[in-house]
Amino acid sequence: MSSDERAEDPTDGERVGRFVIVRDIDGHRHALAALAVSALCETDDGTLLMLPGGKLVRTTLSLPHMLRILDGR
């Protein structure tokens, strides 16, 4: 990866087009279509996001923070 690509590397909570960048608790980044998140559940260590097909993504972000990100704020 070049230095230009690293400089443009999206960070957690950043929007890229219709996608929101989210890092799960294992450190893997996901580009999620904001409208594809069908449910959010607050957990002791963050938020659980439910995606189509029953897929789940666990984040360390709080529920209010995750709601603001998905809302575009």
N, CA, C and O atoms as a Maestro MAE file, in Angstrom:
{
 s_m_m2io_version
 :::
 2.0.0
}

f_m_ct {
 s_m_title
 :::
 protein
 m_atom[292] {
  # First column is atom index #
  i_m_mmod_type
  r_m_x_coord
  r_m_y_coord
  r_m_z_coord
  i_m_residue_number
  s_m_chain_name
  s_m_pdb_residue_name
  s_m_pdb_atom_name
  i_m_atomic_number
  :::
  1 25 0.844 -1.179 0.000 1 A "MET " " N  " 7
  2 3 0.000 0.000 0.000 1 A "MET " " CA " 6
  3 2 0.884 1.235 0.000 1 A "MET " " C  " 6
  4 15 1.824 1.333 0.789 1 A "MET " " O  " 8
  5 25 0.590 2.158 -0.865 2 A "SER " " N  " 7
  6 3 1.393 3.380 -0.967 2 A "SER " " CA " 6
  7 2 1.018 4.359 0.140 2 A "SER " " C  " 6
  8 15 -0.009 4.197 0.799 2 A "SER " " O  " 8
  9 25 1.856 5.378 0.341 3 A "SER " " N  " 7
  10 3 1.566 6.384 1.371 3 A "SER " " CA " 6
  11 2 0.308 7.166 1.026 3 A "SER " " C  " 6
  12 15 -0.400 7.617 1.927 3 A "SER " " O  " 8
  13 25 0.009 7.341 -0.279 4 A "ASP " " N  " 7
  14 3 -1.221 8.028 -0.681 4 A "ASP " " CA " 6
  15 2 -2.447 7.226 -0.273 4 A "ASP " " C  " 6
  16 15 -3.443 7.797 0.170 4 A "ASP " " O  " 8
  17 25 -2.383 5.899 -0.420 5 A "GLU " " N  " 7
  18 3 -3.511 5.055 -0.035 5 A "GLU " " CA " 6
  19 2 -3.705 5.085 1.472 5 A "GLU " " C  " 6
  20 15 -4.841 5.123 1.945 5 A "GLU " " O  " 8
  21 25 -2.606 5.068 2.245 6 A "ARG " " N  " 7
  22 3 -2.733 5.119 3.700 6 A "ARG " " CA " 6
  23 2 -3.317 6.461 4.137 6 A "ARG " " C  " 6
  24 15 -4.101 6.506 5.085 6 A "ARG " " O  " 8
  25 25 -2.955 7.537 3.475 7 A "ALA " " N  " 7
  26 3 -3.457 8.860 3.838 7 A "ALA " " CA " 6
  27 2 -4.959 8.954 3.598 7 A "ALA " " C  " 6
  28 15 -5.651 9.702 4.289 7 A "ALA " " O  " 8
  29 25 -5.465 8.207 2.635 8 A "GLU " " N  " 7
  30 3 -6.888 8.236 2.322 8 A "GLU " " CA " 6
  31 2 -7.637 7.083 2.981 8 A "GLU " " C  " 6
  32 15 -8.819 6.879 2.704 8 A "GLU " " O  " 8
  33 25 -6.967 6.329 3.847 9 A "ASP " " N  " 7
  34 3 -7.560 5.179 4.512 9 A "ASP " " CA " 6
  35 2 -8.684 5.656 5.436 9 A "ASP " " C  " 6
  36 15 -8.420 6.416 6.367 9 A "ASP " " O  " 8
  37 25 -9.932 5.228 5.202 10 A "PRO " " N  " 7
  38 3 -11.042 5.703 6.033 10 A "PRO " " CA " 6
  39 2 -10.938 5.211 7.471 10 A "PRO " " C  " 6
  40 15 -10.445 4.112 7.726 10 A "PRO " " O  " 8
  41 25 -11.399 6.020 8.395 11 A "THR " " N  " 7
  42 3 -11.350 5.681 9.814 11 A "THR " " CA " 6
  43 2 -12.720 5.229 10.298 11 A "THR " " C  " 6
  44 15 -13.718 5.373 9.592 11 A "THR " " O  " 8
  45 25 -12.756 4.683 11.504 12 A "ASP " " N  " 7
  46 3 -14.011 4.204 12.082 12 A "ASP " " CA " 6
  47 2 -15.039 5.322 12.156 12 A "ASP " " C  " 6
  48 15 -14.738 6.439 12.577 12 A "ASP " " O  " 8
  49 25 -16.248 5.002 11.741 13 A "GLY " " N  " 7
  50 3 -17.337 5.958 11.781 13 A "GLY " " CA " 6
  51 2 -17.399 6.884 10.583 13 A "GLY " " C  " 6
  52 15 -18.355 7.647 10.439 13 A "GLY " " O  " 8
  53 25 -16.390 6.829 9.718 14 A "GLU " " N  " 7
  54 3 -16.365 7.699 8.542 14 A "GLU " " CA " 6
  55 2 -17.288 7.144 7.461 14 A "GLU " " C  " 6
  56 15 -17.396 5.932 7.278 14 A "GLU " " O  " 8
  57 25 -17.952 8.056 6.750 15 A "ARG " " N  " 7
  58 3 -18.801 7.669 5.624 15 A "ARG " " CA " 6
  59 2 -18.011 7.745 4.335 15 A "ARG " " C  " 6
  60 15 -17.276 8.703 4.096 15 A "ARG " " O  " 8
  61 25 -18.170 6.733 3.515 16 A "VAL " " N  " 7
  62 3 -17.568 6.692 2.190 16 A "VAL " " CA " 6
  63 2 -18.712 6.325 1.242 16 A "VAL " " C  " 6
  64 15 -19.085 5.158 1.122 16 A "VAL " " O  " 8
  65 25 -19.260 7.340 0.573 17 A "GLY " " N  " 7
  66 3 -20.445 7.101 -0.249 17 A "GLY " " CA " 6
  67 2 -21.601 6.660 0.630 17 A "GLY " " C  " 6
  68 15 -21.936 7.331 1.607 17 A "GLY " " O  " 8
  69 25 -22.209 5.540 0.287 18 A "ARG " " N  " 7
  70 3 -23.336 5.035 1.086 18 A "ARG " " CA " 6
  71 2 -22.894 4.127 2.222 18 A "ARG " " C  " 6
  72 15 -23.723 3.600 2.963 18 A "ARG " " O  " 8
  73 25 -21.574 3.945 2.358 19 A "PHE " " N  " 7
  74 3 -21.035 3.038 3.362 19 A "PHE " " CA " 6
  75 2 -20.539 3.765 4.599 19 A "PHE " " C  " 6
  76 15 -20.124 4.922 4.537 19 A "PHE " " O  " 8
  77 25 -20.591 3.063 5.724 20 A "VAL " " N  " 7
  78 3 -20.038 3.537 6.989 20 A "VAL " " CA " 6
  79 2 -18.948 2.543 7.382 20 A "VAL " " C  " 6
  80 15 -19.162 1.332 7.341 20 A "VAL " " O  " 8
  81 25 -17.779 3.059 7.763 21 A "ILE " " N  " 7
  82 3 -16.676 2.196 8.169 21 A "ILE " " CA " 6
  83 2 -16.809 1.908 9.662 21 A "ILE " " C  " 6
  84 15 -16.910 2.828 10.474 21 A "ILE " " O  " 8
  85 25 -16.808 0.615 10.018 22 A "VAL " " N  " 7
  86 3 -16.943 0.195 11.414 22 A "VAL " " CA " 6
  87 2 -15.907 -0.889 11.681 22 A "VAL " " C  " 6
  88 15 -15.719 -1.791 10.865 22 A "VAL " " O  " 8
  89 25 -15.240 -0.800 12.822 23 A "ARG " " N  " 7
  90 3 -14.281 -1.832 13.234 23 A "ARG " " CA " 6
  91 2 -14.953 -2.723 14.285 23 A "ARG " " C  " 6
  92 15 -15.516 -2.231 15.264 23 A "ARG " " O  " 8
  93 25 -14.885 -4.039 14.064 24 A "ASP " " N  " 7
  94 3 -15.500 -4.961 15.028 24 A "ASP " " CA " 6
  95 2 -14.554 -5.187 16.210 24 A "ASP " " C  " 6
  96 15 -13.438 -4.667 16.226 24 A "ASP " " O  " 8
  97 25 -15.004 -5.961 17.195 25 A "ILE " " N  " 7
  98 3 -14.201 -6.146 18.414 25 A "ILE " " CA " 6
  99 2 -12.928 -6.947 18.163 25 A "ILE " " C  " 6
  100 15 -12.017 -6.930 18.990 25 A "ILE " " O  " 8
  101 25 -12.852 -7.648 17.033 26 A "ASP " " N  " 7
  102 3 -11.647 -8.389 16.679 26 A "ASP " " CA " 6
  103 2 -10.663 -7.540 15.878 26 A "ASP " " C  " 6
  104 15 -9.582 -8.009 15.524 26 A "ASP " " O  " 8
  105 25 -11.035 -6.293 15.594 27 A "GLY " " N  " 7
  106 3 -10.154 -5.386 14.868 27 A "GLY " " CA " 6
  107 2 -10.344 -5.372 13.365 27 A "GLY " " C  " 6
  108 15 -9.627 -4.659 12.664 27 A "GLY " " O  " 8
  109 25 -11.295 -6.144 12.851 28 A "HIS " " N  " 7
  110 3 -11.561 -6.166 11.409 28 A "HIS " " CA " 6
  111 2 -12.461 -4.993 11.027 28 A "HIS " " C  " 6
  112 15 -13.433 -4.689 11.718 28 A "HIS " " O  " 8
  113 25 -12.119 -4.337 9.909 29 A "ARG " " N  " 7
  114 3 -12.945 -3.228 9.442 29 A "ARG " " CA " 6
  115 2 -14.016 -3.745 8.492 29 A "ARG " " C  " 6
  116 15 -13.793 -4.672 7.714 29 A "ARG " " O  " 8
  117 25 -15.186 -3.116 8.579 30 A "HIS " " N  " 7
  118 3 -16.315 -3.448 7.714 30 A "HIS " " CA " 6
  119 2 -16.819 -2.163 7.078 30 A "HIS " " C  " 6
  120 15 -16.881 -1.125 7.738 30 A "HIS " " O  " 8
  121 25 -17.177 -2.222 5.808 31 A "ALA " " N  " 7
  122 3 -17.847 -1.116 5.135 31 A "ALA " " CA " 6
  123 2 -19.303 -1.535 5.008 31 A "ALA " " C  " 6
  124 15 -19.647 -2.375 4.177 31 A "ALA " " O  " 8
  125 25 -20.150 -0.948 5.833 32 A "LEU " " N  " 7
  126 3 -21.558 -1.335 5.891 32 A "LEU " " CA " 6
  127 2 -22.425 -0.272 5.241 32 A "LEU " " C  " 6
  128 15 -22.241 0.921 5.484 32 A "LEU " " O  " 8
  129 25 -23.365 -0.699 4.417 33 A "ALA " " N  " 7
  130 3 -24.363 0.232 3.908 33 A "ALA " " CA " 6
  131 2 -25.242 0.608 5.098 33 A "ALA " " C  " 6
  132 15 -25.847 -0.262 5.724 33 A "ALA " " O  " 8
  133 25 -25.313 1.886 5.406 34 A "ALA " " N  " 7
  134 3 -26.034 2.333 6.601 34 A "ALA " " CA " 6
  135 2 -27.468 1.822 6.630 34 A "ALA " " C  " 6
  136 15 -27.978 1.469 7.693 34 A "ALA " " O  " 8
  137 25 -28.121 1.781 5.479 35 A "LEU " " N  " 7
  138 3 -29.509 1.324 5.438 35 A "LEU " " CA " 6
  139 2 -29.640 -0.185 5.541 35 A "LEU " " C  " 6
  140 15 -30.756 -0.690 5.667 35 A "LEU " " O  " 8
  141 25 -28.534 -0.923 5.493 36 A "ALA " " N  " 7
  142 3 -28.567 -2.377 5.603 36 A "ALA " " CA " 6
  143 2 -28.596 -2.847 7.058 36 A "ALA " " C  " 6
  144 15 -28.891 -4.012 7.323 36 A "ALA " " O  " 8
  145 25 -28.297 -1.960 7.993 37 A "VAL " " N  " 7
  146 3 -28.325 -2.330 9.406 37 A "VAL " " CA " 6
  147 2 -29.780 -2.360 9.836 37 A "VAL " " C  " 6
  148 15 -30.452 -1.329 9.870 37 A "VAL " " O  " 8
  149 25 -30.266 -3.573 10.171 38 A "SER " " N  " 7
  150 3 -31.689 -3.713 10.477 38 A "SER " " CA " 6
  151 2 -31.998 -3.572 11.961 38 A "SER " " C  " 6
  152 15 -33.138 -3.279 12.323 38 A "SER " " O  " 8
  153 25 -31.008 -3.773 12.827 39 A "ALA " " N  " 7
  154 3 -31.243 -3.637 14.265 39 A "ALA " " CA " 6
  155 2 -29.922 -3.384 14.975 39 A "ALA " " C  " 6
  156 15 -28.859 -3.790 14.506 39 A "ALA " " O  " 8
  157 25 -30.009 -2.704 16.118 40 A "LEU " " N  " 7
  158 3 -28.856 -2.448 16.972 40 A "LEU " " CA " 6
  159 2 -29.216 -2.891 18.382 40 A "LEU " " C  " 6
  160 15 -30.348 -2.704 18.828 40 A "LEU " " O  " 8
  161 25 -28.260 -3.474 19.075 41 A "CYS " " N  " 7
  162 3 -28.497 -3.919 20.445 41 A "CYS " " CA " 6
  163 2 -27.317 -3.486 21.308 41 A "CYS " " C  " 6
  164 15 -26.163 -3.769 20.986 41 A "CYS " " O  " 8
  165 25 -27.615 -2.803 22.400 42 A "GLU " " N  " 7
  166 3 -26.563 -2.366 23.317 42 A "GLU " " CA " 6
  167 2 -26.075 -3.567 24.118 42 A "GLU " " C  " 6
  168 15 -26.877 -4.341 24.640 42 A "GLU " " O  " 8
  169 25 -24.757 -3.717 24.213 43 A "THR " " N  " 7
  170 3 -24.166 -4.789 25.003 43 A "THR " " CA " 6
  171 2 -23.278 -4.176 26.079 43 A "THR " " C  " 6
  172 15 -23.089 -2.960 26.117 43 A "THR " " O  " 8
  173 25 -22.735 -5.019 26.951 44 A "ASP " " N  " 7
  174 3 -21.867 -4.524 28.019 44 A "ASP " " CA " 6
  175 2 -20.602 -3.869 27.480 44 A "ASP " " C  " 6
  176 15 -20.060 -2.953 28.098 44 A "ASP " " O  " 8
  177 25 -20.129 -4.345 26.317 45 A "ASP " " N  " 7
  178 3 -18.875 -3.832 25.784 45 A "ASP " " CA " 6
  179 2 -19.032 -3.055 24.482 45 A "ASP " " C  " 6
  180 15 -18.036 -2.821 23.798 45 A "ASP " " O  " 8
  181 25 -20.250 -2.646 24.114 46 A "GLY " " N  " 7
  182 3 -20.447 -1.868 22.888 46 A "GLY " " CA " 6
  183 2 -21.821 -2.063 22.286 46 A "GLY " " C  " 6
  184 15 -22.834 -2.012 22.983 46 A "GLY " " O  " 8
  185 25 -21.844 -2.289 20.973 47 A "THR " " N  " 7
  186 3 -23.103 -2.417 20.239 47 A "THR " " CA " 6
  187 2 -23.027 -3.594 19.286 47 A "THR " " C  " 6
  188 15 -21.987 -3.840 18.674 47 A "THR " " O  " 8
  189 25 -24.110 -4.311 19.159 48 A "LEU " " N  " 7
  190 3 -24.248 -5.418 18.228 48 A "LEU " " CA " 6
  191 2 -25.130 -4.951 17.076 48 A "LEU " " C  " 6
  192 15 -26.243 -4.473 17.293 48 A "LEU " " O  " 8
  193 25 -24.628 -5.092 15.854 49 A "LEU " " N  " 7
  194 3 -25.375 -4.671 14.665 49 A "LEU " " CA " 6
  195 2 -25.866 -5.910 13.943 49 A "LEU " " C  " 6
  196 15 -25.092 -6.836 13.701 49 A "LEU " " O  " 8
  197 25 -27.147 -5.936 13.595 50 A "MET " " N  " 7
  198 3 -27.710 -7.053 12.834 50 A "MET " " CA " 6
  199 2 -27.825 -6.634 11.380 50 A "MET " " C  " 6
  200 15 -28.373 -5.579 11.063 50 A "MET " " O  " 8
  201 25 -27.293 -7.488 10.492 51 A "LEU " " N  " 7
  202 3 -27.258 -7.222 9.059 51 A "LEU " " CA " 6
  203 2 -28.103 -8.252 8.319 51 A "LEU " " C  " 6
  204 15 -28.523 -9.242 8.917 51 A "LEU " " O  " 8
  205 25 -28.363 -8.039 7.029 52 A "PRO " " N  " 7
  206 3 -29.127 -9.015 6.251 52 A "PRO " " CA " 6
  207 2 -28.499 -10.409 6.318 52 A "PRO " " C  " 6
  208 15 -27.282 -10.551 6.430 52 A "PRO " " O  " 8
  209 25 -29.340 -11.416 6.247 53 A "GLY " " N  " 7
  210 3 -28.871 -12.795 6.287 53 A "GLY " " CA " 6
  211 2 -28.504 -13.252 7.677 53 A "GLY " " C  " 6
  212 15 -27.878 -14.299 7.838 53 A "GLY " " O  " 8
  213 25 -28.884 -12.481 8.695 54 A "GLY " " N  " 7
  214 3 -28.580 -12.857 10.069 54 A "GLY " " CA " 6
  215 2 -27.138 -12.625 10.476 54 A "GLY " " C  " 6
  216 15 -26.720 -13.094 11.535 54 A "GLY " " O  " 8
  217 25 -26.373 -11.920 9.672 55 A "LYS " " N  " 7
  218 3 -24.982 -11.604 10.014 55 A "LYS " " CA " 6
  219 2 -24.959 -10.602 11.157 55 A "LYS " " C  " 6
  220 15 -25.821 -9.727 11.238 55 A "LYS " " O  " 8
  221 25 -23.972 -10.728 12.042 56 A "LEU " " N  " 7
  222 3 -23.825 -9.840 13.187 56 A "LEU " " CA " 6
  223 2 -22.434 -9.231 13.201 56 A "LEU " " C  " 6
  224 15 -21.454 -9.891 12.855 56 A "LEU " " O  " 8
  225 25 -22.354 -7.968 13.605 57 A "VAL " " N  " 7
  226 3 -21.076 -7.284 13.788 57 A "VAL " " CA " 6
  227 2 -21.102 -6.679 15.180 57 A "VAL " " C  " 6
  228 15 -21.998 -5.903 15.511 57 A "VAL " " O  " 8
  229 25 -20.106 -7.039 16.002 58 A "ARG " " N  " 7
  230 3 -19.995 -6.487 17.353 58 A "ARG " " CA " 6
  231 2 -18.940 -5.396 17.352 58 A "ARG " " C  " 6
  232 15 -17.812 -5.621 16.915 58 A "ARG " " O  " 8
  233 25 -19.297 -4.219 17.836 59 A "THR " " N  " 7
  234 3 -18.370 -3.092 17.908 59 A "THR " " CA " 6
  235 2 -18.177 -2.670 19.352 59 A "THR " " C  " 6
  236 15 -18.968 -3.035 20.222 59 A "THR " " O  " 8
  237 25 -17.135 -1.908 19.608 60 A "THR " " N  " 7
  238 3 -16.916 -1.354 20.944 60 A "THR " " CA " 6
  239 2 -17.561 0.023 21.084 60 A "THR " " C  " 6
  240 15 -17.512 0.628 22.155 60 A "THR " " O  " 8
  241 25 -18.159 0.513 20.013 61 A "LEU " " N  " 7
  242 3 -18.807 1.828 20.042 61 A "LEU " " CA " 6
  243 2 -20.125 1.751 20.811 61 A "LEU " " C  " 6
  244 15 -20.830 0.743 20.747 61 A "LEU " " O  " 8
  245 25 -20.450 2.810 21.532 62 A "SER " " N  " 7
  246 3 -21.696 2.839 22.296 62 A "SER " " CA " 6
  247 2 -22.900 2.927 21.349 62 A "SER " " C  " 6
  248 15 -22.769 3.335 20.195 62 A "SER " " O  " 8
  249 25 -24.047 2.546 21.850 63 A "LEU " " N  " 7
  250 3 -25.270 2.604 21.048 63 A "LEU " " CA " 6
  251 2 -25.579 4.028 20.575 63 A "LEU " " C  " 6
  252 15 -25.864 4.212 19.392 63 A "LEU " " O  " 8
  253 25 -25.535 5.048 21.453 64 A "PRO " " N  " 7
  254 3 -25.792 6.409 20.969 64 A "PRO " " CA " 6
  255 2 -24.798 6.851 19.897 64 A "PRO " " C  " 6
  256 15 -25.187 7.504 18.928 64 A "PRO " " O  " 8
  257 25 -23.525 6.505 20.059 65 A "HIS " " N  " 7
  258 3 -22.513 6.870 19.065 65 A "HIS " " CA " 6
  259 2 -22.803 6.163 17.739 65 A "HIS " " C  " 6
  260 15 -22.717 6.782 16.679 65 A "HIS " " O  " 8
  261 25 -23.139 4.890 17.788 66 A "MET " " N  " 7
  262 3 -23.438 4.137 16.571 66 A "MET " " CA " 6
  263 2 -24.673 4.710 15.871 66 A "MET " " C  " 6
  264 15 -24.704 4.774 14.642 66 A "MET " " O  " 8
  265 25 -25.676 5.121 16.622 67 A "LEU " " N  " 7
  266 3 -26.872 5.729 16.033 67 A "LEU " " CA " 6
  267 2 -26.523 7.036 15.313 67 A "LEU " " C  " 6
  268 15 -27.033 7.299 14.224 67 A "LEU " " O  " 8
  269 25 -25.654 7.854 15.920 68 A "ARG " " N  " 7
  270 3 -25.241 9.108 15.269 68 A "ARG " " CA " 6
  271 2 -24.484 8.825 13.979 68 A "ARG " " C  " 6
  272 15 -24.686 9.513 12.979 68 A "ARG " " O  " 8
  273 25 -23.615 7.817 13.992 69 A "ILE " " N  " 7
  274 3 -22.856 7.468 12.796 69 A "ILE " " CA " 6
  275 2 -23.792 7.039 11.678 69 A "ILE " " C  " 6
  276 15 -23.664 7.503 10.545 69 A "ILE " " O  " 8
  277 25 -24.730 6.158 11.990 70 A "LEU " " N  " 7
  278 3 -25.648 5.650 10.968 70 A "LEU " " CA " 6
  279 2 -26.599 6.734 10.465 70 A "LEU " " C  " 6
  280 15 -27.077 6.669 9.332 70 A "LEU " " O  " 8
  281 25 -26.868 7.724 11.303 71 A "ASP " " N  " 7
  282 3 -27.748 8.825 10.932 71 A "ASP " " CA " 6
  283 2 -27.014 9.873 10.096 71 A "ASP " " C  " 6
  284 15 -27.645 10.759 9.519 71 A "ASP " " O  " 8
  285 25 -25.690 9.776 10.028 72 A "GLY " " N  " 7
  286 3 -24.918 10.709 9.224 72 A "GLY " " CA " 6
  287 2 -24.443 11.933 9.984 72 A "GLY " " C  " 6
  288 15 -24.025 12.911 9.365 72 A "GLY " " O  " 8
  289 25 -24.495 11.905 11.292 73 A "ARG " " N  " 7
  290 3 -24.047 13.065 12.086 73 A "ARG " " CA " 6
  291 2 -22.635 12.894 12.555 73 A "ARG " " C  " 6
  292 15 -22.099 13.771 13.234 73 A "ARG " " O  " 8
  :::
 }
 m_bond[291] {
  # First column is bond index #
  i_m_from
  i_m_to
  i_m_order
  :::
  1 1 2 1
  2 2 3 1
  3 3 4 2
  4 3 5 1
  5 5 6 1
  6 6 7 1
  7 7 8 2
  8 7 9 1
  9 9 10 1
  10 10 11 1
  11 11 12 2
  12 11 13 1
  13 13 14 1
  14 14 15 1
  15 15 16 2
  16 15 17 1
  17 17 18 1
  18 18 19 1
  19 19 20 2
  20 19 21 1
  21 21 22 1
  22 22 23 1
  23 23 24 2
  24 23 25 1
  25 25 26 1
  26 26 27 1
  27 27 28 2
  28 27 29 1
  29 29 30 1
  30 30 31 1
  31 31 32 2
  32 31 33 1
  33 33 34 1
  34 34 35 1
  35 35 36 2
  36 35 37 1
  37 37 38 1
  38 38 39 1
  39 39 40 2
  40 39 41 1
  41 41 42 1
  42 42 43 1
  43 43 44 2
  44 43 45 1
  45 45 46 1
  46 46 47 1
  47 47 48 2
  48 47 49 1
  49 49 50 1
  50 50 51 1
  51 51 52 2
  52 51 53 1
  53 53 54 1
  54 54 55 1
  55 55 56 2
  56 55 57 1
  57 57 58 1
  58 58 59 1
  59 59 60 2
  60 59 61 1
  61 61 62 1
  62 62 63 1
  63 63 64 2
  64 63 65 1
  65 65 66 1
  66 66 67 1
  67 67 68 2
  68 67 69 1
  69 69 70 1
  70 70 71 1
  71 71 72 2
  72 71 73 1
  73 73 74 1
  74 74 75 1
  75 75 76 2
  76 75 77 1
  77 77 78 1
  78 78 79 1
  79 79 80 2
  80 79 81 1
  81 81 82 1
  82 82 83 1
  83 83 84 2
  84 83 85 1
  85 85 86 1
  86 86 87 1
  87 87 88 2
  88 87 89 1
  89 89 90 1
  90 90 91 1
  91 91 92 2
  92 91 93 1
  93 93 94 1
  94 94 95 1
  95 95 96 2
  96 95 97 1
  97 97 98 1
  98 98 99 1
  99 99 100 2
  100 99 101 1
  101 101 102 1
  102 102 103 1
  103 103 104 2
  104 103 105 1
  105 105 106 1
  106 106 107 1
  107 107 108 2
  108 107 109 1
  109 109 110 1
  110 110 111 1
  111 111 112 2
  112 111 113 1
  113 113 114 1
  114 114 115 1
  115 115 116 2
  116 115 117 1
  117 117 118 1
  118 118 119 1
  119 119 120 2
  120 119 121 1
  121 121 122 1
  122 122 123 1
  123 123 124 2
  124 123 125 1
  125 125 126 1
  126 126 127 1
  127 127 128 2
  128 127 129 1
  129 129 130 1
  130 130 131 1
  131 131 132 2
  132 131 133 1
  133 133 134 1
  134 134 135 1
  135 135 136 2
  136 135 137 1
  137 137 138 1
  138 138 139 1
  139 139 140 2
  140 139 141 1
  141 141 142 1
  142 142 143 1
  143 143 144 2
  144 143 145 1
  145 145 146 1
  146 146 147 1
  147 147 148 2
  148 147 149 1
  149 149 150 1
  150 150 151 1
  151 151 152 2
  152 151 153 1
  153 153 154 1
  154 154 155 1
  155 155 156 2
  156 155 157 1
  157 157 158 1
  158 158 159 1
  159 159 160 2
  160 159 161 1
  161 161 162 1
  162 162 163 1
  163 163 164 2
  164 163 165 1
  165 165 166 1
  166 166 167 1
  167 167 168 2
  168 167 169 1
  169 169 170 1
  170 170 171 1
  171 171 172 2
  172 171 173 1
  173 173 174 1
  174 174 175 1
  175 175 176 2
  176 175 177 1
  177 177 178 1
  178 178 179 1
  179 179 180 2
  180 179 181 1
  181 181 182 1
  182 182 183 1
  183 183 184 2
  184 183 185 1
  185 185 186 1
  186 186 187 1
  187 187 188 2
  188 187 189 1
  189 189 190 1
  190 190 191 1
  191 191 192 2
  192 191 193 1
  193 193 194 1
  194 194 195 1
  195 195 196 2
  196 195 197 1
  197 197 198 1
  198 198 199 1
  199 199 200 2
  200 199 201 1
  201 201 202 1
  202 202 203 1
  203 203 204 2
  204 203 205 1
  205 205 206 1
  206 206 207 1
  207 207 208 2
  208 207 209 1
  209 209 210 1
  210 210 211 1
  211 211 212 2
  212 211 213 1
  213 213 214 1
  214 214 215 1
  215 215 216 2
  216 215 217 1
  217 217 218 1
  218 218 219 1
  219 219 220 2
  220 219 221 1
  221 221 222 1
  222 222 223 1
  223 223 224 2
  224 223 225 1
  225 225 226 1
  226 226 227 1
  227 227 228 2
  228 227 229 1
  229 229 230 1
  230 230 231 1
  231 231 232 2
  232 231 233 1
  233 233 234 1
  234 234 235 1
  235 235 236 2
  236 235 237 1
  237 237 238 1
  238 238 239 1
  239 239 240 2
  240 239 241 1
  241 241 242 1
  242 242 243 1
  243 243 244 2
  244 243 245 1
  245 245 246 1
  246 246 247 1
  247 247 248 2
  248 247 249 1
  249 249 250 1
  250 250 251 1
  251 251 252 2
  252 251 253 1
  253 253 254 1
  254 254 255 1
  255 255 256 2
  256 255 257 1
  257 257 258 1
  258 258 259 1
  259 259 260 2
  260 259 261 1
  261 261 262 1
  262 262 263 1
  263 263 264 2
  264 263 265 1
  265 265 266 1
  266 266 267 1
  267 267 268 2
  268 267 269 1
  269 269 270 1
  270 270 271 1
  271 271 272 2
  272 271 273 1
  273 273 274 1
  274 274 275 1
  275 275 276 2
  276 275 277 1
  277 277 278 1
  278 278 279 1
  279 279 280 2
  280 279 281 1
  281 281 282 1
  282 282 283 1
  283 283 284 2
  284 283 285 1
  285 285 286 1
  286 286 287 1
  287 287 288 2
  288 287 289 1
  289 289 290 1
  290 290 291 1
  291 291 292 2
  :::
 }
}
